[in-house]
Amino acid sequence: MNCEQTVAIDLPQKILISEDANKKVWLSYNNPEYLKTRHNIKGCDTVIDNVSKALNAISTAAVAK
């Protein structure tokens, strides 16, 4: 939010876990790069990269179980 206040509408970042009619489980979240584009965030690449890495690590750990 320090980079662009409008991103607050999409925070906190969330991860959705859902199951379809075929019992397949899906893990979904808004890619931080999408939020960067959506909110025209400039000069915060390190923050965006760190959030991306954190979401990837959480997602990887969740599906590994």
Residue pairs with C-beta under 8 A, 6 or more apart in sequence:
1 7
1 8
1 11
2 44
3 41
3 42
3 43
3 44
3 47
4 39
4 40
4 41
4 42
4 44
6 39
7 35
7 39
7 41
10 30
10 35
10 38
10 39
13 29
13 30
13 32
13 51
13 55
14 29
14 30
15 27
15 28
15 29
15 55
15 58
15 59
15 62
16 26
16 27
16 28
16 29
17 25
17 26
17 27
17 28
17 62
18 25
18 26
18 28
19 25
19 26
20 26
27 59
27 62
27 63
29 55
29 59
31 52
32 48
32 51
32 52
32 55
33 48
33 52
35 41
35 48
36 44
36 48
41 48
